[in-house]
Amino acid sequence: MPCYRCGARQTDPVRGASPWRRGVRGEVQVLICPDCQRAHDLELDLCESCGSTSLICRLGEVECRDCGSVRLARLTEPAGSEPPPGLADEVEAALNRVLGLSRQ
C-alpha cells in the first residue's frame, strides 16, 4: 500500500519499528510515509470520543488506539481509491523477478 499523500511505496523493512505511520482517512486505513508525516495537516479522521488521529480500521470497525473507543466504519468510497498508475506493471515485474520468469 503506498503513502496516501505522495504515492511512495514502502521498501523491504529493516529490523525494528517501521518509520511509516498508519491512520484512517475517509473510513479507510492509509499509510503515511516518513516524509509526509512532517506535514501539519494530514487530513486524517478523528476519534469521535477523544479527537485523536491514532485510529486503525479493520473488519468494518474503526478503533482509537488512544482511548479504545470502537465504532462501525461508515461505508464510503474513498477519494483516490484507484491504484496508482503503473502499479500493475510493477507488481508483475516483481513477481517475474521472484518467480524467475521472463516477460514475453
BAKE-438584 format. One record per atom (N, C-alpha, C): atom name; residue in one letter; x, y, z. Coordinates in steps of 0.001 Angstrom, whole numbers, plus 500000, padded with zeros to 6 digits. Atoms other than C-alpha are relative to their C-alpha. Layout:
node atom = CA res = a x = X y = Y z = Z
...
END
This chain:
node atom = N res = m x = 500855 y = 498835 z = 500000
node atom = CA res = m x = 500000 y = 500000 z = 500000
node atom = C res = m x = 500905 y = 501233 z = 500000
node atom = N res = p x = 499165 y = 498797 z = 500049
node atom = CA res = p x = 501520 y = 503367 z = 499022
node atom = C res = p x = 499539 y = 501049 z = 501006
node atom = N res = c x = 500363 y = 498844 z = 499184
node atom = CA res = c x = 501540 y = 506570 z = 501053
node atom = C res = c x = 498813 y = 500688 z = 499333
node atom = N res = y x = 501207 y = 499418 z = 500583
node atom = CA res = y x = 498140 y = 508166 z = 500573
node atom = C res = y x = 500230 y = 501424 z = 499492
node atom = N res = r x = 499758 y = 498609 z = 500413
node atom = CA res = r x = 499649 y = 511654 z = 500133
node atom = C res = r x = 500890 y = 500099 z = 498772
node atom = N res = c x = 499025 y = 499825 z = 501095
node atom = CA res = c x = 502636 y = 511199 z = 497813
node atom = C res = c x = 500107 y = 498783 z = 499099
node atom = N res = g x = 499956 y = 501195 z = 500832
node atom = CA res = g x = 502221 y = 507656 z = 496486
node atom = C res = g x = 501255 y = 499162 z = 500151
node atom = N res = a x = 498774 y = 500785 z = 499787
node atom = CA res = a x = 505630 y = 506449 z = 497725
node atom = C res = a x = 499624 y = 498627 z = 500551
node atom = N res = r x = 500268 y = 501356 z = 499516
node atom = CA res = r x = 505740 y = 502728 z = 498338
node atom = C res = r x = 501079 y = 499583 z = 500998
node atom = N res = q x = 499049 y = 500506 z = 499021
node atom = CA res = q x = 507353 y = 501003 z = 501280
node atom = C res = q x = 500984 y = 499074 z = 499316
node atom = N res = t x = 499001 y = 500950 z = 500460
node atom = CA res = t x = 510562 y = 499152 z = 500617
node atom = C res = t x = 500090 y = 498888 z = 501032
node atom = N res = d x = 499843 y = 501089 z = 499043
node atom = CA res = d x = 511636 y = 495968 z = 502340
node atom = C res = d x = 500384 y = 500582 z = 501353
node atom = N res = p x = 499747 y = 499422 z = 498673
node atom = CA res = p x = 511592 y = 496687 z = 506069
node atom = C res = p x = 501356 y = 499585 z = 500555
node atom = N res = v x = 498791 y = 500322 z = 499241
node atom = CA res = v x = 514710 y = 496833 z = 508179
node atom = C res = v x = 499538 y = 499563 z = 501379
node atom = N res = r x = 500371 y = 500431 z = 498651
node atom = CA res = r x = 514779 y = 495441 z = 511675
node atom = C res = r x = 499591 y = 501200 z = 500833
node atom = N res = g x = 500467 y = 498937 z = 499118
node atom = CA res = g x = 512977 y = 497455 z = 514290
node atom = C res = g x = 498657 y = 500544 z = 499552
node atom = N res = a x = 501301 y = 499401 z = 500286
node atom = CA res = a x = 509909 y = 499635 z = 514232
node atom = C res = a x = 500013 y = 500708 z = 498654
node atom = N res = s x = 500124 y = 499341 z = 501296
node atom = CA res = s x = 508708 y = 500907 z = 510881
node atom = C res = s x = 499823 y = 501502 z = 500193
node atom = N res = p x = 500187 y = 498552 z = 499901
node atom = CA res = p x = 509007 y = 504668 z = 510346
node atom = C res = p x = 498682 y = 500455 z = 499371
node atom = N res = w x = 501283 y = 499670 z = 500615
node atom = CA res = w x = 505724 y = 504562 z = 508411
node atom = C res = w x = 498918 y = 500010 z = 501080
node atom = N res = r x = 501085 y = 499868 z = 499031
node atom = CA res = r x = 502529 y = 505519 z = 510264
node atom = C res = r x = 498685 y = 499580 z = 499357
node atom = N res = r x = 501339 y = 500339 z = 500467
node atom = CA res = r x = 499027 y = 504130 z = 509943
node atom = C res = r x = 499019 y = 501065 z = 500466
node atom = N res = g x = 501068 y = 499084 z = 499625
node atom = CA res = g x = 495927 y = 506269 z = 510024
node atom = C res = g x = 498731 y = 499605 z = 499272
node atom = N res = v x = 501271 y = 500242 z = 500681
node atom = CA res = v x = 492326 y = 506360 z = 508888
node atom = C res = v x = 499597 y = 501321 z = 499343
node atom = N res = r x = 500452 y = 498832 z = 500753
node atom = CA res = r x = 491115 y = 508755 z = 506208
node atom = C res = r x = 498809 y = 499566 z = 499157
node atom = N res = g x = 501193 y = 500385 z = 500741
node atom = CA res = g x = 487608 y = 508593 z = 504813
node atom = C res = g x = 499559 y = 498588 z = 500305
node atom = N res = e x = 500409 y = 501330 z = 499532
node atom = CA res = e x = 486924 y = 505456 z = 506857
node atom = C res = e x = 500846 y = 498860 z = 499429
node atom = N res = v x = 499136 y = 501013 z = 500597
node atom = CA res = v x = 489796 y = 503613 z = 505145
node atom = C res = v x = 501394 y = 500118 z = 500620
node atom = N res = q x = 498631 y = 500029 z = 499467
node atom = CA res = q x = 493154 y = 502549 z = 506602
node atom = C res = q x = 500962 y = 500516 z = 498940
node atom = N res = v x = 498994 y = 499471 z = 500913
node atom = CA res = v x = 496012 y = 504518 z = 504999
node atom = C res = v x = 501368 y = 499933 z = 500670
node atom = N res = l x = 498630 y = 499907 z = 499503
node atom = CA res = l x = 499782 y = 504606 z = 505349
node atom = C res = l x = 500537 y = 501388 z = 499693
node atom = N res = i x = 499375 y = 498707 z = 500188
node atom = CA res = i x = 501799 y = 507791 z = 505750
node atom = C res = i x = 501511 y = 499802 z = 500074
node atom = N res = c x = 498548 y = 500169 z = 500039
node atom = CA res = c x = 505467 y = 507823 z = 504731
node atom = C res = c x = 500660 y = 500976 z = 500970
node atom = N res = p x = 499312 y = 499114 z = 499067
node atom = CA res = p x = 508075 y = 509435 z = 506997
node atom = C res = p x = 500067 y = 501447 z = 499524
node atom = N res = d x = 499925 y = 498625 z = 500510
node atom = CA res = d x = 508396 y = 512497 z = 504713
node atom = C res = d x = 498678 y = 500730 z = 500168
node atom = N res = c x = 501316 y = 499362 z = 499904
node atom = CA res = c x = 504654 y = 513209 z = 504640
node atom = C res = c x = 499543 y = 500177 z = 501440
node atom = N res = q x = 500374 y = 499854 z = 498589
node atom = CA res = q x = 504389 y = 512779 z = 508427
node atom = C res = q x = 500375 y = 501376 z = 500532
node atom = N res = r x = 499576 y = 498668 z = 499553
node atom = CA res = r x = 506108 y = 516167 z = 508738
node atom = C res = r x = 498942 y = 501065 z = 499708
node atom = N res = a x = 501067 y = 499049 z = 500330
node atom = CA res = a x = 503013 y = 517878 z = 507268
node atom = C res = a x = 499167 y = 500277 z = 501254
node atom = N res = h x = 500773 y = 499637 z = 498813
node atom = CA res = h x = 500983 y = 519737 z = 509863
node atom = C res = h x = 498577 y = 499462 z = 499933
node atom = N res = d x = 501367 y = 500490 z = 500116
node atom = CA res = d x = 497587 y = 518695 z = 508495
node atom = C res = d x = 499973 y = 498797 z = 499081
node atom = N res = l x = 500015 y = 501232 z = 500789
node atom = CA res = l x = 497466 y = 515073 z = 507379
node atom = C res = l x = 498589 y = 499648 z = 499531
node atom = N res = e x = 501385 y = 500215 z = 500409
node atom = CA res = e x = 493666 y = 515285 z = 506906
node atom = C res = e x = 499508 y = 498594 z = 500357
node atom = N res = l x = 500429 y = 501316 z = 499529
node atom = CA res = l x = 493127 y = 512104 z = 508930
node atom = C res = l x = 498699 y = 500130 z = 500771
node atom = N res = d x = 501222 y = 500026 z = 499204
node atom = CA res = d x = 489840 y = 511119 z = 510540
node atom = C res = d x = 500362 y = 500117 z = 501481
node atom = N res = l x = 499802 y = 499826 z = 498563
node atom = CA res = l x = 489489 y = 511962 z = 514225
node atom = C res = l x = 499080 y = 499077 z = 500773
node atom = N res = c x = 500826 y = 500790 z = 499094
node atom = CA res = c x = 488207 y = 509832 z = 517061
node atom = C res = c x = 498835 y = 500867 z = 500465
node atom = N res = e x = 501189 y = 499259 z = 499581
node atom = CA res = e x = 484658 y = 510876 z = 517895
node atom = C res = e x = 499955 y = 500191 z = 501512
node atom = N res = s x = 500005 y = 499891 z = 498543
node atom = CA res = s x = 485368 y = 510363 z = 521609
node atom = C res = s x = 501056 y = 500952 z = 500536
node atom = N res = c x = 498902 y = 499220 z = 499423
node atom = CA res = c x = 488771 y = 511950 z = 522228
node atom = C res = c x = 500688 y = 500951 z = 499020
node atom = N res = g x = 499403 y = 499092 z = 500977
node atom = CA res = g x = 489730 y = 513718 z = 518977
node atom = C res = g x = 501362 y = 499575 z = 499483
node atom = N res = s x = 498694 y = 500498 z = 500424
node atom = CA res = s x = 492883 y = 511635 z = 518429
node atom = C res = s x = 499963 y = 499543 z = 498534
node atom = N res = t x = 499875 y = 500548 z = 501356
node atom = CA res = t x = 494137 y = 510663 z = 514958
node atom = C res = t x = 500605 y = 498603 z = 500018
node atom = N res = s x = 499402 y = 501332 z = 499871
node atom = CA res = s x = 495544 y = 507365 z = 516286
node atom = C res = s x = 498940 y = 498924 z = 499796
node atom = N res = l x = 501066 y = 500939 z = 500314
node atom = CA res = l x = 492883 y = 505287 z = 514556
node atom = C res = l x = 500515 y = 498873 z = 499125
node atom = N res = i x = 499762 y = 501114 z = 500909
node atom = CA res = i x = 493006 y = 501884 z = 512907
node atom = C res = i x = 498640 y = 499513 z = 499522
node atom = N res = c x = 501239 y = 500492 z = 500588
node atom = CA res = c x = 490377 y = 500404 z = 510622
node atom = C res = c x = 500201 y = 498532 z = 499656
node atom = N res = r x = 499899 y = 501426 z = 500296
node atom = CA res = r x = 489775 y = 496670 z = 510479
node atom = C res = r x = 498625 y = 499362 z = 500104
node atom = N res = l x = 501234 y = 500780 z = 500008
node atom = CA res = l x = 486883 y = 494375 z = 509655
node atom = C res = l x = 498753 y = 500853 z = 500223
node atom = N res = g x = 501181 y = 499157 z = 499922
node atom = CA res = g x = 484402 y = 497217 z = 509288
node atom = C res = g x = 499875 y = 500816 z = 501266
node atom = N res = e x = 500000 y = 499209 z = 498773
node atom = CA res = e x = 485340 y = 498872 z = 512582
node atom = C res = e x = 501160 y = 500977 z = 499992
node atom = N res = v x = 498930 y = 499023 z = 499793
node atom = CA res = v x = 487369 y = 501943 z = 513456
node atom = C res = v x = 500255 y = 500043 z = 501502
node atom = N res = e x = 499635 y = 500012 z = 498583
node atom = CA res = e x = 489256 y = 501745 z = 516755
node atom = C res = e x = 501029 y = 501085 z = 500267
node atom = N res = c x = 499046 y = 498983 z = 499571
node atom = CA res = c x = 491065 y = 504529 z = 518575
node atom = C res = c x = 501059 y = 499333 z = 500864
node atom = N res = r x = 498902 y = 500581 z = 499223
node atom = CA res = r x = 494469 y = 503458 z = 519845
node atom = C res = r x = 500237 y = 500759 z = 501296
node atom = N res = d x = 499785 y = 499211 z = 498787
node atom = CA res = d x = 494443 y = 506245 z = 522445
node atom = C res = d x = 498967 y = 499707 z = 501085
node atom = N res = c x = 501028 y = 500169 z = 498963
node atom = CA res = c x = 491089 y = 505836 z = 524213
node atom = C res = c x = 499281 y = 498656 z = 499932
node atom = N res = g x = 500610 y = 501319 z = 500107
node atom = CA res = g x = 489998 y = 502390 z = 522971
node atom = C res = g x = 498586 y = 499993 z = 499436
node atom = N res = s x = 501345 y = 499910 z = 500556
node atom = CA res = s x = 486717 y = 503634 z = 521500
node atom = C res = s x = 499931 y = 499231 z = 498675
node atom = N res = v x = 500203 y = 500775 z = 501225
node atom = CA res = v x = 485358 y = 501339 z = 518759
node atom = C res = v x = 498645 y = 500374 z = 499428
node atom = N res = r x = 501267 y = 499723 z = 500661
node atom = CA res = r x = 482687 y = 502215 z = 516209
node atom = C res = r x = 499991 y = 499313 z = 498649
node atom = N res = l x = 500110 y = 500571 z = 501327
node atom = CA res = l x = 481385 y = 500779 z = 512974
node atom = C res = l x = 500470 y = 501023 z = 498972
node atom = N res = a x = 499556 y = 499117 z = 501084
node atom = CA res = a x = 483028 y = 502205 z = 509870
node atom = C res = a x = 498821 y = 500295 z = 499101
node atom = N res = r x = 501026 y = 499633 z = 500976
node atom = CA res = r x = 480721 y = 504111 z = 507584
node atom = C res = r x = 500532 y = 499631 z = 498631
node atom = N res = l x = 499539 y = 500458 z = 501305
node atom = CA res = l x = 480960 y = 502507 z = 504179
node atom = C res = l x = 499871 y = 501124 z = 498986
node atom = N res = t x = 499958 y = 498950 z = 501012
node atom = CA res = t x = 482025 y = 505230 z = 501770
node atom = C res = t x = 501062 y = 499627 z = 498984
node atom = N res = e x = 498987 y = 500213 z = 501032
node atom = CA res = e x = 484023 y = 505241 z = 498560
node atom = C res = e x = 501088 y = 501043 z = 500210
node atom = N res = p x = 498956 y = 499029 z = 499712
node atom = CA res = p x = 487359 y = 506862 z = 499470
node atom = C res = p x = 500498 y = 500685 z = 498733
node atom = N res = a x = 499393 y = 499284 z = 501118
node atom = CA res = a x = 488843 y = 509517 z = 497241
node atom = C res = a x = 501337 y = 499364 z = 499682
node atom = N res = g x = 498722 y = 500584 z = 500398
node atom = CA res = g x = 491743 y = 508165 z = 495262
node atom = C res = g x = 500086 y = 498519 z = 500257
node atom = N res = s x = 499974 y = 501426 z = 499702
node atom = CA res = s x = 490750 y = 504540 z = 495732
node atom = C res = s x = 500537 y = 499172 z = 498832
node atom = N res = e x = 499416 y = 500704 z = 501135
node atom = CA res = e x = 492083 y = 503625 z = 492290
node atom = C res = e x = 501483 y = 499765 z = 500263
node atom = N res = p x = 498572 y = 500212 z = 499809
node atom = CA res = p x = 495541 y = 502045 z = 492307
node atom = C res = p x = 500797 y = 501009 z = 499190
node atom = N res = p x = 499184 y = 499038 z = 500727
node atom = CA res = p x = 498325 y = 504384 z = 491242
node atom = C res = p x = 500371 y = 499458 z = 498619
node atom = N res = p x = 499633 y = 500453 z = 501343
node atom = CA res = p x = 499243 y = 504282 z = 487541
node atom = C res = p x = 501311 y = 499212 z = 500039
node atom = N res = g x = 498786 y = 500803 z = 500081
node atom = CA res = g x = 501823 y = 501626 z = 486743
node atom = C res = g x = 500145 y = 498956 z = 501085
node atom = N res = l x = 499874 y = 500948 z = 498901
node atom = CA res = l x = 501183 y = 499618 z = 489890
node atom = C res = l x = 499917 y = 498562 z = 499495
node atom = N res = a x = 500141 y = 501360 z = 500526
node atom = CA res = a x = 500042 y = 496545 z = 487943
node atom = C res = a x = 501288 y = 499547 z = 499321
node atom = N res = d x = 498746 y = 500350 z = 500661
node atom = CA res = d x = 503226 y = 496631 z = 485852
node atom = C res = d x = 501111 y = 499736 z = 501016
node atom = N res = e x = 498979 y = 500198 z = 498965
node atom = CA res = e x = 505394 y = 496976 z = 488967
node atom = C res = e x = 499796 y = 498668 z = 500719
node atom = N res = v x = 500292 y = 501273 z = 499330
node atom = CA res = v x = 503660 y = 494036 z = 490641
node atom = C res = v x = 500377 y = 498841 z = 499089
node atom = N res = e x = 499660 y = 501059 z = 500945
node atom = CA res = e x = 504022 y = 491926 z = 487512
node atom = C res = e x = 501520 y = 499820 z = 499903
node atom = N res = a x = 498538 y = 500082 z = 500080
node atom = CA res = a x = 507740 y = 492762 z = 487255
node atom = C res = a x = 500585 y = 499376 z = 501259
node atom = N res = a x = 499500 y = 500564 z = 498742
node atom = CA res = a x = 508284 y = 491928 z = 490950
node atom = C res = a x = 499731 y = 498502 z = 500060
node atom = N res = l x = 500313 y = 501432 z = 500009
node atom = CA res = l x = 506509 y = 488586 z = 490590
node atom = C res = l x = 500907 y = 499255 z = 499030
node atom = N res = n x = 499120 y = 500642 z = 500977
node atom = CA res = n x = 508536 y = 487773 z = 487486
node atom = C res = n x = 501414 y = 499841 z = 500560
node atom = N res = r x = 498666 y = 500093 z = 499395
node atom = CA res = r x = 511772 y = 488539 z = 489385
node atom = C res = r x = 500041 y = 498887 z = 501040
node atom = N res = v x = 500038 y = 500984 z = 498923
node atom = CA res = v x = 510763 y = 486416 z = 492371
node atom = C res = v x = 499831 y = 498584 z = 499455
node atom = N res = l x = 500285 y = 501321 z = 500547
node atom = CA res = l x = 509464 y = 483535 z = 490285
node atom = C res = l x = 500967 y = 499589 z = 498894
node atom = N res = g x = 499018 y = 500328 z = 501029
node atom = CA res = g x = 512320 y = 483697 z = 487774
node atom = C res = g x = 499417 y = 499917 z = 498613
node atom = N res = l x = 500630 y = 500020 z = 501322
node atom = CA res = l x = 510007 y = 484306 z = 484828
node atom = C res = l x = 500494 y = 501181 z = 499189
node atom = N res = s x = 499631 y = 498885 z = 500866
node atom = CA res = s x = 510891 y = 486432 z = 481847
node atom = C res = s x = 498760 y = 500486 z = 499287
node atom = N res = r x = 501140 y = 499415 z = 500716
node atom = CA res = r x = 508482 y = 488806 z = 480172
node atom = C res = r x = 500020 y = 499598 z = 498561
node atom = N res = q x = 500061 y = 500392 z = 501405
node atom = CA res = q x = 507281 y = 487717 z = 476776
node atom = C res = q x = 499288 y = 501028 z = 499195
END
